[in-house]
């Protein structure tokens, strides 16, 4: 099992090489209003994939199985701007930045935040959670994430805070598999388990 930040095309390449059986990915961006007359849970269907997931990234030989979507908040470490050395010289305070994966990994999120032009964007490409947490603590940074992240170690012990984003944000979760393998019992069971977990974290979407 690999845990990493990579562009979607890289995950697709690993699937084609049979280095993986499946890849769990997220695509984040501002919430897309539901279509008029749409009913049922907010979980995105296959026909909506193009809104978030560029089909050209996967090509016909990779299937993207939708798992659901969940709202994001902006997580930050407290008291960056009240450090004593910065209080003595307000000009020494660093400006707040949005901490994001590189644009090639989350192009939609980058385009939308650049369009808002609220804060400077800072890209970060570490593969492990500890490095992301340390970078966040060295801020001042705001990190888009699901609120459940604050319940996971080591994030839980870091005393982080969450604020609502200026525009509603969400991430859509997908399971990438080789075409035709989405019906394999093991893959179908994994997709069902992940879908249920997403719904459990967001009961209002049922």
N, C-alpha and C positions, 0 to 999 in steps of 0.2 A: 504494500500500500504506500503510495506517495502522497505527501502533504506538501503543497508548494503553491506559490503564486506564479502562474504562467499564462501566456496568451492562450485563448481558446484554440487557435490553430496548432499550438504545441501539444495540447492534450489530444487533439484529433490525430496528430502524427503518431503519438505513442499508442493510440488505439489501433491505428493501421498497422503498426509494427508488432501488434499483439503483446506489447509490454504491459498493457493494462486490459482488464475486462470491462471497466466502466470508469468514468470520471465525473465527479460531482463538481459542478461549477455554479457560480452565481453571476448574474448580470444586474448591476445596480443603476438606478436612475430615478428621475422624478416620476411620481405616480401618474399613470395614464388613466384618465377618467374612463369608467366603463361605458361601453357603447349603449346608445339609447335602446331600451327594451331588453337589454341583456338580463338574464336571470341565472340563478344558481350561485355556487360559491365563487369567490374571487380568484380561485386557482386558475391560472391562465391555461387555455387550451392549445392544442398543436397549431391551430390555424392562426393564433396570435403570435407565433414564434417570431415572425419577421419584425414585430414591433420592438423587440428587445435583442433578439439573437439573429445576426446576419446569416442567412442560409449559406452564403458563399464561404463562410468560415468552416463549415462542416462538409459541404459538398454532398452529393447523393449517397456516399457510402457510410456516412455517420448519421445516426438518429439521435435527436434531442428529445428526451422524455421529460415533460413538464412535471415538476414536483409541487409547485405552489409558490406563493410570494408572501413576503412579510414586511412590515414597515420598519424603517430605520430611524434612529436618532443620531445626534452628534455627541460623541463621548469626548470628554476632556479631563485632564488632571487639574485639580483645584490649586489655587494659590500661586500660580505662576507669576502673576503680575503684582503680587504683594511681597515678593522676596525683598529683604532689607536693602541689599545693594542696589536694587532697581528703584526702591522708594527714594533713595537719596538723589538719584538722577533720573527723572522721568524719561529723558531722551534715550536712556540706555535700554529701556524696555523694548523687547522684540515684538514685532507685530504678530497677531494671530494668523495662523495658516491652516488651510484644510489639508490634512494628511491623507493621501490617496495612493492606491497602487498605480504603477505606471500607466500612461494613457493607452498603450497597446493592450493592456489587460482589461481596462474598464473604459473604453472609448466613449460610450454614451454618457457616463457620469462626468467625464472630463468636459465633453462638449457642453453639457447643460450647466455645469458650474462656471465654465468660462463665459457662457452667455449671461449668467447672473452677475458676474464680476463683483462679488461681495468681498471676497478675501483672496489673498494669493494662494496658489495651489502648490503643494509640495509633494513630489512623487517619492515613493519609497518602495523598494523591491525585495526586502528581506523575506526569506521563506518561512521563518519560524515565528511563533507567537511572542516569545520572550523579546525578540528584537523589536517587534512592532510596539510592544508595551513600553520598552525603554525609550524608544523614539518619541512616543506619545508623552511620557513623563518629562522628557527634556524640552517640551514645547516652548511656547504655547501653541498647541495644535488641537484641531477638532477632527475627529475620526468618525465617518459614517459607519454605523454598525447596528446590529439588532440589540435590543435592550438585554436579551438573555446573556450577552457576552459578559455583563457585569456580574453574573452569577457563577462564572467559570474561573477556576484557578489558572494562572496567577492574577487575573484581572480583578477578581473579587477582593483580594487583599490590598489592592493599589489605591483604594479610596477615590475612585474615579466618579465623575458626575456625568449626567446626561441632560441635554437640552434639546428641544424640538428644532428641526431644521427650518430654514426660512420658507421653503416650499416642501410639501410632502414628498418624502423619499421612500423607496422600497427596493428590495432585491428580489429577483426571480431566480429560483433554483431549478437546475436542470441536471439530468443524468445523461451523459453522453455515452453511447454504446455503438458498436458496429451494426450497420444496417441488418435487420433480420434477427438480431440477437435480443431485442427488447422483449420477445415472447419466451425466451428461455426461463424455466422455472426460477432459477436462482436470481436472474436479473429482475424478473417481474416481482418476486418477493421483496427484493431490495428496494425497488421503486415504491412499492406499496408501503413498506416500513418508513421510508423517508417522507412520503406524502402524509402519512398519519402523524409523523413527528412535527411536520410543519403546521398541520392543522391544530395539533395539541398546543403548540406555542401561540397560536392565533385562533382561539375558539370562535371569535366573532365572524370568521370566514366560513364557518360551516353552513 
